[in-house]
Amino acid sequence: MFALGILIGIYSYSLFILGILYLLYPIPVVLVTIAWIGGVVYWFKKDKTFTSKNLKRLFTSFPNLSTFSKICVVLVMVLWGINLIGALAPEISFDALWYHLTIPKIFINNHSFFYIQGGLYYYSLMPKLVDMLYVPSVMVHTAPFAKLIHLTFGVLTLIALYFLSRRFVSQSVSFFILLLFSANLVVAWEATTAYIDLGRTFFEVMAVYGLVLYLQEKKRLWLTESAVMIGFAIATKVVAITSLPFFLIFIFLLYRKNIQKAITVCIKYGVITLAIPLPYWIFSLLSSGNPFYPIFTQYVQFDIPTNILSITAFIQHFWQLFVHAADPINPIYILVFPWIFIVFKKFSFYEKIFVLYVGINLVITYFLVSSGETRYLLPYLPILSLLTGITIIKIPNKLVKKICFGLGIGIAVTTIGYRAIASSTYIPVVFGMESRDQYLTKTLDYSFGDFYDTDGYFAQTLTKDDTVLVYGIHNLYYANFPFIHESYAKSGDEFNYILAPTDMILPSRFYAWKITYSNPVTNVTLYSQEGNTWVY
């Protein structure tokens, strides 16, 4: 699994290198992709975990599983089957249409990775390990494939979590742990989008797994692998740097009897970790003067509440996240949480790692992320699920233990019902009963910045030689024509059309431009100047 994670990182950085070398064209991307696929095939052949014998044993052993295990496995498969339906539908999620897919689209249109200035695509310089993986799918206009990539990270997280769990609990409890993680509504929703959080989650789990392997097997390689994985997590989403303190604190405590060695190992771990996203930070420094752009700018600010040190505020914050959020987290965590303190003495040294990991990261997240969105806790849910499973089996009261297992299954069934209803809207378009155009026309939110060529006018009228200056429209992934957004337009840019919301008044210098087309459904108007090209 570590080799696969490294291969994913290598592929992403290969596309990044193509971008900074102005080689983001179809042929170089195809060649890099073919070479990467070859590497993956070679790894599958060499890796003992995924031999045909082991895979055959996996499928043939199902009838021999306990009833409890079968229930967990079936529910997990149903949950991810429902997620798959959502992933196969056209993308409609806001952040994906705003920047996760649109920024790669702009890179592709310009054949390079570059600093997109202005106040709209300010995430262009942030590390983009997972976003760069979407380049091939964006290049061929297949957003569902990008969504499948993100869903695959969720499946890889399950595999990694299973291997990690089996080092501490039985097979049946390991399946239950996978069910706890999968039953989170935020996990199910994220699996249907072209976001990046499940990518970060996979690398976070692998980093913890590497640390556990190092402690159990005493091989320094595992510590290096752990550092690389958390580095990939940071290169996926820079906020993952908040997880680094846990690893450094734990390593320091591990070698606390030899302070010099503790400091040396911590420095090595930190250097390896931070070396992974460093190329992005260097590129950002050279491009904007800020290695962490847009952090420390007007676009990304930390609004720390005045009552942040209040214990009451801390409890209320997480109660809101776990219970009342739009995509609430599995309530089984709250129900089992008090038992962690009751059975803590029964935890092995290794199991206490998970308590420390969850505790440190929840506290850091509380101080740095005031948002009520549960996706900021998503990377910690696999280990929280593992910690919950370990806690349940250590509860001395058998009735309480059975109730916890029963509630876990009941919550999963509820999640299945909820997600089945939510995903029913995807079924017509996924199974061909409704066209992609019909689905997107009725589903996208045009009042909130979405764009779509509902009647095909742009596809029929505009050519690759035309360029459109866009005003007032936010999410341009489905704008399949050359465009420049006014937020980053600069002196010398040429265009021969202007696209803007119908109710928007264009700047005075465009007073002579005439209306060429107007769409009452999407509320957009296209202007031209009798075919003339305008220089911004």
Buried (B, 14 or more C-beta within 10 A) or exposed (E): BBBBBBBBBEBBBBBBBBBEEEBBEEEBBEEBBEEBEEBBEEBBEEEEEBEEEEEEEEEEEEEEBEEBBBBBBEBBEBBBEBBBBBBBBBBBBBBBBBBBBBBBBBBBBBBBBBBBBBEBBBBBBBBBBBBBBBBBBBBEEBBBBBBBBBBBBBBBBBBBBBBBBEEBBBBBBBBBBBBBBBBBBBBBBBBBBBBBBBBBBBBBBBBBBBBBBBBEEEEEEBBBBBBBBBBBBBBBBBBBBBBBEBBBBBBBEBBEEEEEBBEEBBEBBBEBBBEBBBBBBEBBBEBBEBBBBBBEEEEBEEEEEEEEEEEEEBEEBBEEBBEEBEBBBBBBBBBBBEBBEEBEEEBEEBBEBBBEBBEBBBEBBBBBBBEEBBBBBBBBBBBBBBBBBBBBBBBEEEEBBEBBBEBBBEBBBEBBEEBBEBBEBBBBBBEEEBEBBEBBBEBBEBEEBBBBBBBEBBEEBBEEEBBBBBBBBBBBBBBBBBBBBBBBBEEEBEBBBBBBBEEEEBEEEBEEBEEBBEBEEBBBBBBBBEEEEBEE
